[in-house]
Amino acid sequence: MHGDQLARSAQRLIQMLRPENVGTAAQTAMTWFKPLPAPSGAIGPRFPIFPATLGRLGALEVRLAEGKREVKRAQKLRYRVFYRDGTAIADAATLLARRDKDAFDKICDHLLVIDHAAKPSMSGKQPVVGTYRLLRQDVAEDHGGFYTGDEFDIAGLIDRHADLRFLELGRSCVLPPYRGKRTVELLWHGIWSYVRQHRLDVMIGCASFEGTDPDRLALPLSFLHHYAQAPEAWRAAAHPSRRVEMNRMAREAISPKAALHELPPLIKGYLRLGAYIGDGAVIDHQFGTTDVLIVMPVAAISARYIEHFGGDTSRHAA
């Protein structure tokens, strides 16, 4: 296949991820991007004054963790997914605590999905089945920066958009039985409500491939490099000391269809939202992953989704 034909083929496949080209069920799911009404009054600090509950779908509720005990519930879920069932390597302290935790947890908001129909725990709490960690730029700057900054040089990106407010997304995980549309829908509904309530402009974060051998990931990494790399205005690169080259295959050697099949669902989801991919990948040996940088300007998401799928969000209202 010639270069121009290959490029058109890849673009057609990426367009298949767009909402106008997916089924009715997926279109319905995208109405979560229209936010819940923001409360009147000033927007508060890390534990905000608006209600912690951000939405509900059947027995599933999405809410912000309130207090240290609920943050610990998120950490326990992360330990189960990342360490007990995943490839992350726990140190002695993590094994003893049976929680995935770090210094950023104290300054982040923690999004939880709770199943009110499931069997309660020994303490009588309904189980947390999904979580996301959220870190706003104003909070990060007061505490030494973003977690993402350890892997990627994002300082220039933030400086180029000094008039915009950034939000870091991280530590995303969902229990295997809940890895369907409903849970993901609620997580993103919660994120989008949070974005609107705090008037945030850009979402960034690391997304991961399982495994630490970039040669085994040559196809999907090369695909992202050639077809999804951020334009210069939104580009940030992996730190030179940690950088792994993503351009491992020539553009004309890539099968876009096969590459899309190898992308993790989370990365495909980010591309569907209009995300850009940073320059270079990073090996995270602790978690057993290869990480890429995700950059999502909110304005792009609004243009592609909210106007197209603007709908009644009352079905998610708490």
Secondary structure as UniProt FT lines:
FT   HELIX           3..15
FT   TURN            16..17
FT   HELIX           19..21
FT   HELIX           24..29
FT   HELIX           30..33
FT   STRAND          53..57
FT   TURN            58..59
FT   STRAND          60..64
FT   HELIX           67..78
FT   HELIX           79..84
FT   HELIX           92..97
FT   HELIX           103..106
FT   STRAND          109..115
FT   TURN            116..117
FT   TURN            122..123
FT   STRAND          128..136
FT   HELIX           137..142
FT   TURN            143..144
FT   HELIX           147..150
FT   STRAND          152..153
FT   HELIX           155..160
FT   TURN            161..163
FT   STRAND          166..174
FT   HELIX           176..178
FT   HELIX           181..198
FT   STRAND          202..210
FT   TURN            214..217
FT   HELIX           218..227
FT   HELIX           232..234
FT   STRAND          237..238
FT   TURN            240..242
FT   STRAND          243..244
FT   HELIX           251..253
FT   HELIX           256..262
FT   HELIX           265..272
FT   TURN            273..274
FT   STRAND          276..277
FT   STRAND          281..284
FT   TURN            285..288
FT   STRAND          289..297
FT   HELIX           298..301
FT   HELIX           302..306
FT   HELIX           307..309
FT   HELIX           313..316
//
